[in-house]
């Protein structure tokens, strides 16, 4: 069965419909390197599959906790529940989650359906983007802060975490709120500006350094690097959330996918954090470069960062981060290892990761 036939077959048998054009194009490209098992697993784990097969969802909910590793505990869920304002709502062009954050549907074109229950309380995940642990890390950082809040998101995409940080900090009536975002793909950088403006966190302007009331936003169009200069970033669709910056103009990325690159500005972490004396929450999601960036800036992180949320992209990287950060006096407060398909014929261990891991560190 060729990839096209497999996609049509899986969609019809598992989801009860033909694939949409964007889904067909996406999975056709992914199956160049992903195994058939990884593709079928992704379909079975999707929200649409759960909605189409409610008995399967019921079975999942009855699985013993001894069979799974959530990475969080009941007290984390209780903490998160305190910040929920209302039930999630879906509108024609956007949705509002339980925390009051608004997200334009054009910012998340990879998501076609939404589960309002999980958008209200994102457990075990929000149904389209992130697991509960990422929400818990941010809310724990908010809970530990007093009076002001500073959040930095590196590899920001459309800026979901600095946007949510701003919404939560504003609801807590913090006197000063600093939000910093770094994104290398120009199209997603524009989405980040729009996301923050849509939530009333910055003016609806073209500026990258803005002040709106007590909320200061500073946005960097480019990628975080070990040093200032330039990096190469794949010129991909905003649908592709797995692209990564590289020091080389490689025509094949870490996943084995062919791509063309654009040259983007590289910002050293010291430049990104130049005006920030204390960072309450630093979120890093840079597709396999997380260890190199953190190791090169460990002293700076020790001095200024209180909470560090790292999206991890290989088991090797996770081990190196644990050894590095524990040795520097950090506490791994919550974590969940990445999920890997060891059967993939991919040129890198990072490319074999099919679901990101999470490490939430406290200093």
Kinemage of the C-alpha trace (Angstrom):
@kinemage 1
@onewidth
@group {chain A} dominant
@subgroup {mainchain}
@vectorlist {calphas} color= white
{ca unk a 1} P 0.000 0.000 0.000
{ca unk a 2} L 1.537 3.314 -1.054
{ca unk a 3} L 1.430 6.360 1.299
{ca unk a 4} L -1.541 7.952 -0.474
{ca unk a 5} L -3.590 4.772 -0.198
{ca unk a 6} L -2.593 4.342 3.448
{ca unk a 7} L -3.717 7.876 4.328
{ca unk a 8} L -7.101 7.462 2.630
{ca unk a 9} L -7.568 4.046 4.203
{ca unk a 10} L -6.660 5.234 7.725
{ca unk a 11} L -8.839 8.347 7.549
{ca unk a 12} L -11.873 6.380 6.346
{ca unk a 13} L -11.504 3.450 8.748
{ca unk a 14} L -10.389 5.383 11.836
{ca unk a 15} L -12.019 8.805 11.339
{ca unk a 16} L -14.916 7.964 9.030
{ca unk a 17} L -14.017 10.487 6.328
{ca unk a 18} L -11.673 11.283 3.463
{ca unk a 19} L -8.534 13.293 4.325
{ca unk a 20} L -8.755 17.043 3.806
{ca unk a 21} L -6.229 18.465 1.289
{ca unk a 22} L -3.973 19.953 3.973
{ca unk a 23} L -3.969 16.725 5.989
{ca unk a 24} L -3.236 14.661 2.905
{ca unk a 25} L -0.328 16.915 1.921
{ca unk a 26} L 1.064 16.993 5.474
{ca unk a 27} L 1.002 13.223 5.991
{ca unk a 28} L 2.292 12.479 2.509
{ca unk a 29} L 5.418 14.470 3.360
{ca unk a 30} L 5.695 13.012 6.863
{ca unk a 31} L 5.506 9.442 5.574
{ca unk a 32} L 8.678 10.017 3.578
{ca unk a 33} L 10.481 9.428 6.873
{ca unk a 34} L 7.943 8.431 9.525
{ca unk a 35} L 6.938 4.798 9.893
{ca unk a 36} L 3.390 3.646 9.150
{ca unk a 37} L 3.038 2.761 12.844
{ca unk a 38} L 3.918 6.336 13.864
{ca unk a 39} L 1.314 7.706 11.440
{ca unk a 40} L -1.419 5.348 12.672
{ca unk a 41} L -0.488 6.074 16.299
{ca unk a 42} L -0.871 9.818 15.689
{ca unk a 43} L -4.344 9.273 14.211
{ca unk a 44} L -5.454 7.071 17.127
{ca unk a 45} L -4.167 9.647 19.661
{ca unk a 46} L -5.994 12.542 17.958
{ca unk a 47} L -8.999 14.309 19.438
{ca unk a 48} L -11.020 13.551 16.313
{ca unk a 49} L -10.496 9.810 16.802
{ca unk a 50} L -11.633 10.065 20.438
{ca unk a 51} L -14.762 11.973 19.382
{ca unk a 52} L -15.480 9.411 16.657
{ca unk a 53} L -14.958 6.469 19.042
{ca unk a 54} L -16.312 7.496 22.488
{ca unk a 55} L -16.011 3.927 23.810
{ca unk a 56} L -12.253 4.101 23.200
{ca unk a 57} L -12.055 7.339 25.182
{ca unk a 58} L -13.962 5.705 28.046
{ca unk a 59} L -11.494 2.814 28.041
{ca unk a 60} L -8.559 5.251 28.142
{ca unk a 61} L -10.085 7.026 31.149
{ca unk a 62} L -10.360 3.719 33.010
{ca unk a 63} L -6.685 2.829 32.591
{ca unk a 64} L -4.890 2.519 35.929
{ca unk a 65} L -2.417 5.288 36.829
{ca unk a 66} L 0.169 2.529 37.110
{ca unk a 67} L 0.012 2.152 33.327
{ca unk a 68} L 0.849 5.759 32.514
{ca unk a 69} L 3.279 8.472 33.544
{ca unk a 70} L 1.532 11.845 33.565
{ca unk a 71} L 4.405 13.913 34.951
{ca unk a 72} L 2.120 15.790 37.367
{ca unk a 73} L 0.018 15.041 40.451
{ca unk a 74} L -3.381 15.936 41.925
{ca unk a 75} L -2.097 19.058 43.677
{ca unk a 76} L -0.984 20.436 40.294
{ca unk a 77} L -4.495 19.978 38.903
{ca unk a 78} L -5.984 21.682 41.957
{ca unk a 79} L -3.573 24.605 41.504
{ca unk a 80} L -4.461 24.925 37.815
{ca unk a 81} L -8.185 24.793 38.552
{ca unk a 82} L -7.925 27.960 40.673
{ca unk a 83} L -6.973 29.960 37.572
{ca unk a 84} L -9.882 28.860 35.391
{ca unk a 85} L -12.342 31.689 34.851
{ca unk a 86} L -15.042 30.225 32.597
{ca unk a 87} L -15.839 27.359 30.282
{ca unk a 88} L -14.038 27.539 26.940
{ca unk a 89} L -15.945 29.039 24.024
{ca unk a 90} L -15.538 28.558 20.288
{ca unk a 91} L -16.376 31.426 17.924
{ca unk a 92} L -16.275 31.746 14.144
{ca unk a 93} L -12.702 33.037 14.003
{ca unk a 94} L -11.239 32.289 17.452
{ca unk a 95} L -11.640 30.383 20.698
{ca unk a 96} L -11.353 31.463 24.331
{ca unk a 97} L -9.807 28.936 26.709
{ca unk a 98} L -10.716 28.427 30.346
{ca unk a 99} L -8.035 30.890 31.493
{ca unk a 100} L -9.455 33.677 29.329
{ca unk a 101} L -6.784 33.584 26.618
{ca unk a 102} L -8.138 34.191 23.114
{ca unk a 103} L -6.568 32.453 20.110
{ca unk a 104} L -7.319 33.194 16.455
{ca unk a 105} L -7.984 30.076 14.413
{ca unk a 106} L -5.579 31.392 11.762
{ca unk a 107} L -2.803 31.124 14.357
{ca unk a 108} L -3.315 27.359 14.698
{ca unk a 109} L -4.063 26.137 11.140
{ca unk a 110} L -2.793 22.653 12.050
{ca unk a 111} L -5.806 22.203 14.381
{ca unk a 112} L -9.154 21.426 12.762
{ca unk a 113} L -11.358 20.487 15.726
{ca unk a 114} L -11.418 21.547 19.366
{ca unk a 115} L -12.570 19.848 22.539
{ca unk a 116} L -14.123 22.541 24.741
{ca unk a 117} L -13.731 20.465 27.906
{ca unk a 118} L -9.989 20.173 27.376
{ca unk a 119} L -9.689 23.811 26.331
{ca unk a 120} L -11.319 24.650 29.658
{ca unk a 121} L -9.144 22.314 31.740
{ca unk a 122} L -6.167 21.074 29.690
{ca unk a 123} L -5.838 17.612 31.229
{ca unk a 124} L -4.222 15.414 30.012
{ca unk a 125} L -3.674 18.053 27.308
{ca unk a 126} L -5.497 20.877 25.560
{ca unk a 127} L -6.523 18.667 22.672
{ca unk a 128} L -4.566 20.445 19.963
{ca unk a 129} L -1.158 21.677 21.060
{ca unk a 130} L 0.291 21.046 24.515
{ca unk a 131} L 0.162 18.644 27.446
{ca unk a 132} L -1.001 19.606 30.924
{ca unk a 133} L 2.558 19.782 32.221
{ca unk a 134} L 3.349 22.902 30.187
{ca unk a 135} L 0.325 24.704 31.625
{ca unk a 136} L 1.253 23.557 35.123
{ca unk a 137} L 4.791 24.919 34.745
{ca unk a 138} L 3.562 28.382 33.771
{ca unk a 139} L 0.855 28.516 36.442
{ca unk a 140} L 3.298 27.346 39.107
{ca unk a 141} L 5.618 30.202 38.090
{ca unk a 142} L 2.721 32.669 38.308
{ca unk a 143} L 1.809 31.307 41.753
{ca unk a 144} L 5.379 31.733 43.007
{ca unk a 145} L 5.647 35.352 41.787
{ca unk a 146} L 4.624 38.412 43.735
{ca unk a 147} L 3.696 41.796 42.330
{ca unk a 148} L 5.288 41.513 38.886
{ca unk a 149} L 5.896 38.872 36.248
{ca unk a 150} L 8.391 38.373 33.431
{ca unk a 151} L 7.983 35.615 30.823
{ca unk a 152} L 10.306 34.806 27.909
{ca unk a 153} L 9.396 32.369 25.118
{ca unk a 154} L 12.157 31.164 22.777
{ca unk a 155} L 11.000 29.291 19.702
{ca unk a 156} L 7.699 31.028 20.318
{ca unk a 157} L 5.642 30.113 17.265
{ca unk a 158} L 2.503 32.245 17.565
{ca unk a 159} L 3.423 33.082 21.176
{ca unk a 160} L 0.949 30.928 23.139
{ca unk a 161} L 2.964 30.891 26.370
{ca unk a 162} L 3.836 34.581 26.651
{ca unk a 163} L 0.252 35.353 25.635
{ca unk a 164} L -1.140 33.102 28.373
{ca unk a 165} L 1.448 34.457 30.824
{ca unk a 166} L 0.243 37.988 30.106
{ca unk a 167} L -3.415 37.051 30.483
{ca unk a 168} L -2.790 35.239 33.781
{ca unk a 169} L -0.515 37.942 35.219
{ca unk a 170} L -3.010 40.652 34.279
{ca unk a 171} L -5.808 38.708 36.001
{ca unk a 172} L -3.628 38.583 39.136
{ca unk a 173} L -3.314 42.384 38.893
{ca unk a 174} L 0.487 42.325 38.831
{ca unk a 175} L 1.880 45.841 38.699
{ca unk a 176} L 4.491 45.167 36.000
{ca unk a 177} L 4.341 42.557 33.245
{ca unk a 178} L 7.217 41.874 30.843
{ca unk a 179} L 6.710 39.579 27.847
{ca unk a 180} L 9.545 38.631 25.478
{ca unk a 181} L 9.165 36.412 22.409
{ca unk a 182} L 11.694 35.059 19.897
{ca unk a 183} L 10.593 33.431 16.610
{ca unk a 184} L 12.580 32.720 13.453
{ca unk a 185} L 9.903 32.081 10.807
{ca unk a 186} L 8.638 35.464 9.531
{ca unk a 187} L 5.048 34.275 9.046
{ca unk a 188} L 4.857 32.929 12.592
{ca unk a 189} L 6.485 36.088 13.940
{ca unk a 190} L 3.550 38.044 12.498
{ca unk a 191} L 1.144 35.597 14.132
{ca unk a 192} L 2.856 36.217 17.478
{ca unk a 193} L 2.372 39.968 17.173
{ca unk a 194} L -1.279 39.440 16.267
{ca unk a 195} L -1.836 36.975 19.138
{ca unk a 196} L -0.526 39.412 21.738
{ca unk a 197} L -2.531 42.315 20.312
{ca unk a 198} L -5.682 40.163 20.136
{ca unk a 199} L -5.367 39.584 23.894
{ca unk a 200} L -4.835 43.263 24.653
{ca unk a 201} L -1.201 42.767 25.640
{ca unk a 202} L 0.344 45.095 23.047
{ca unk a 203} L -0.897 47.745 20.611
{ca unk a 204} L -2.051 46.538 17.219
{ca unk a 205} L 1.017 48.031 15.554
{ca unk a 206} L 4.098 46.964 13.618
{ca unk a 207} L 6.475 47.828 16.454
{ca unk a 208} L 8.500 45.130 18.180
{ca unk a 209} L 9.098 46.989 21.468
{ca unk a 210} L 5.790 48.219 22.878
{ca unk a 211} L 4.234 49.421 26.096
{ca unk a 212} L 0.502 49.138 26.765
{ca unk a 213} L -0.387 50.268 30.265
{ca unk a 214} L 1.786 48.204 32.598
{ca unk a 215} L 2.584 45.538 29.957
{ca unk a 216} L 5.919 45.723 28.148
{ca unk a 217} L 6.331 43.463 25.099
{ca unk a 218} L 9.629 42.979 23.290
{ca unk a 219} L 9.719 40.676 20.267
{ca unk a 220} L 12.746 39.380 18.372
{ca unk a 221} L 12.374 38.227 14.775
{ca unk a 222} L 15.100 35.626 14.510
{ca unk a 223} L 16.427 32.625 16.390
{ca unk a 224} L 18.199 32.246 19.699
{ca unk a 225} L 21.747 31.052 19.207
{ca unk a 226} L 24.883 30.363 21.173
{ca unk a 227} L 26.223 33.625 19.766
{ca unk a 228} L 24.968 36.636 17.808
{ca unk a 229} L 25.183 36.575 14.032
{ca unk a 230} L 22.935 34.597 11.737
{ca unk a 231} L 21.410 31.135 11.428
{ca unk a 232} L 19.527 29.280 8.709
{ca unk a 233} L 15.831 28.610 9.218
{ca unk a 234} L 13.648 26.385 7.002
{ca unk a 235} L 11.252 28.336 4.800
{ca unk a 236} L 8.210 26.233 5.662
{ca unk a 237} L 4.480 26.620 6.112
{ca unk a 238} L 3.138 27.719 9.499
{ca unk a 239} L 1.570 24.238 9.565
{ca unk a 240} L 5.026 22.775 10.225
{ca unk a 241} L 5.737 23.215 13.941
{ca unk a 242} L 8.882 21.062 13.876
{ca unk a 243} L 11.296 23.236 11.904
{ca unk a 244} L 14.627 24.117 13.512
{ca unk a 245} L 17.366 26.699 13.029
{ca unk a 246} L 20.802 25.497 11.980
{ca unk a 247} L 24.297 26.900 11.688
{ca unk a 248} L 24.585 25.307 8.222
{ca unk a 249} L 22.542 25.873 5.063
{ca unk a 250} L 21.537 22.217 4.916
{ca unk a 251} L 18.993 21.171 2.305
{ca unk a 252} L 17.840 18.249 4.453
{ca unk a 253} L 16.708 18.873 8.029
{ca unk a 254} L 17.104 16.752 11.167
{ca unk a 255} L 13.917 14.841 10.250
{ca unk a 256} L 15.267 13.924 6.835
{ca unk a 257} L 12.888 16.349 5.081
{ca unk a 258} L 14.050 18.400 2.114
{ca unk a 259} L 13.707 22.139 2.547
{ca unk a 260} L 15.011 25.522 1.482
{ca unk a 261} L 16.396 27.873 4.110
{ca unk a 262} L 16.239 31.565 4.785
{ca unk a 263} L 18.968 33.419 6.628
{ca unk a 264} L 17.697 34.830 9.939
{ca unk a 265} L 19.307 36.917 12.635
{ca unk a 266} L 20.751 35.010 15.561
{ca unk a 267} L 20.367 36.548 19.016
{ca unk a 268} L 22.565 35.572 21.927
{ca unk a 269} L 20.648 34.894 25.113
{ca unk a 270} L 22.478 37.781 26.792
{ca unk a 271} L 21.025 40.101 24.134
{ca unk a 272} L 17.501 38.748 24.565
{ca unk a 273} L 17.729 39.095 28.353
{ca unk a 274} L 19.714 42.333 28.363
{ca unk a 275} L 17.073 44.503 30.073
{ca unk a 276} L 15.639 41.772 32.304
{ca unk a 277} L 16.915 41.539 35.869
{ca unk a 278} L 14.686 38.584 36.777
{ca unk a 279} L 12.810 36.135 34.575
{ca unk a 280} L 10.039 34.299 36.368
{ca unk a 281} L 9.317 31.921 33.486
{ca unk a 282} L 11.552 30.981 30.562
{ca unk a 283} L 10.035 28.641 27.962
{ca unk a 284} L 12.445 27.079 25.436
{ca unk a 285} L 11.258 24.987 22.487
{ca unk a 286} L 13.949 24.932 19.783
{ca unk a 287} L 13.831 21.446 18.303
{ca unk a 288} L 17.009 19.831 19.551
{ca unk a 289} L 19.259 22.836 20.252
{ca unk a 290} L 18.051 23.277 23.826
{ca unk a 291} L 21.073 21.723 25.539
{ca unk a 292} L 23.640 23.739 23.566
{ca unk a 293} L 21.833 27.008 24.304
{ca unk a 294} L 21.445 26.286 28.011
{ca unk a 295} L 24.978 24.967 28.498
{ca unk a 296} L 26.449 28.070 26.832
{ca unk a 297} L 24.423 30.387 29.100
{ca unk a 298} L 24.305 28.517 32.399
{ca unk a 299} L 25.794 31.327 34.471
{ca unk a 300} L 23.288 33.832 33.073
{ca unk a 301} L 20.387 31.464 33.731
{ca unk a 302} L 21.592 30.846 37.279
{ca unk a 303} L 21.642 34.570 37.956
{ca unk a 304} L 18.315 35.629 36.442
{ca unk a 305} L 15.850 32.777 35.867
{ca unk a 306} L 13.497 31.387 38.528
{ca unk a 307} L 11.473 28.932 36.427
{ca unk a 308} L 12.694 27.105 33.312
{ca unk a 309} L 10.379 25.084 31.060
{ca unk a 310} L 12.253 23.091 28.402
{ca unk a 311} L 10.609 21.168 25.574
{ca unk a 312} L 12.976 18.244 25.031
{ca unk a 313} L 13.627 16.486 21.737
{ca unk a 314} L 15.690 13.392 22.505
{ca unk a 315} L 16.421 11.103 25.414
{ca unk a 316} L 20.109 11.981 25.122
{ca unk a 317} L 19.348 15.690 25.485
{ca unk a 318} L 17.143 14.997 28.509
{ca unk a 319} L 19.940 13.143 30.279
{ca unk a 320} L 22.507 15.829 29.516
{ca unk a 321} L 20.170 18.560 30.787
{ca unk a 322} L 19.515 16.679 34.027
{ca unk a 323} L 23.213 16.228 34.656
{ca unk a 324} L 23.993 19.865 33.798
{ca unk a 325} L 21.193 21.590 35.698
{ca unk a 326} L 21.261 19.393 38.796
{ca unk a 327} L 24.981 20.037 38.994
{ca unk a 328} L 24.252 23.770 38.958
{ca unk a 329} L 21.791 23.566 41.846
{ca unk a 330} L 18.481 23.484 39.954
{ca unk a 331} L 15.500 21.352 41.034
{ca unk a 332} L 13.657 19.295 38.430
{ca unk a 333} L 10.188 20.026 39.769
{ca unk a 334} L 8.170 18.195 37.090
{ca unk a 335} L 9.146 16.236 33.983
{ca unk a 336} L 7.909 13.848 31.329
{ca unk a 337} L 10.262 12.130 28.869
{ca unk a 338} L 9.805 12.524 25.138
{ca unk a 339} L 8.267 9.677 23.158
{ca unk a 340} L 10.462 8.103 20.492
{ca unk a 341} L 9.916 5.801 17.530
{ca unk a 342} L 13.204 3.914 17.397
{ca unk a 343} L 12.217 2.233 14.138
{ca unk a 344} L 12.243 5.420 12.082
{ca unk a 345} L 14.885 5.719 9.397
{ca unk a 346} L 15.876 9.247 10.365
{ca unk a 347} L 19.361 10.832 10.246
{ca unk a 348} L 19.240 11.992 13.883
{ca unk a 349} L 17.984 10.909 17.304
{ca unk a 350} L 16.072 14.192 17.530
{ca unk a 351} L 14.204 13.294 14.357
{ca unk a 352} L 13.055 10.011 15.937
{ca unk a 353} L 11.161 11.919 18.650
{ca unk a 354} L 7.451 11.829 17.853
{ca unk a 355} L 6.171 13.690 20.947
{ca unk a 356} L 8.206 16.325 22.789
{ca unk a 357} L 9.176 15.789 26.392
{ca unk a 358} L 8.937 18.420 29.148
{ca unk a 359} L 11.304 19.410 31.925
{ca unk a 360} L 10.215 22.107 34.368
{ca unk a 361} L 13.094 23.336 36.529
{ca unk a 362} L 13.037 25.649 39.540
{ca unk a 363} L 15.997 27.639 40.776
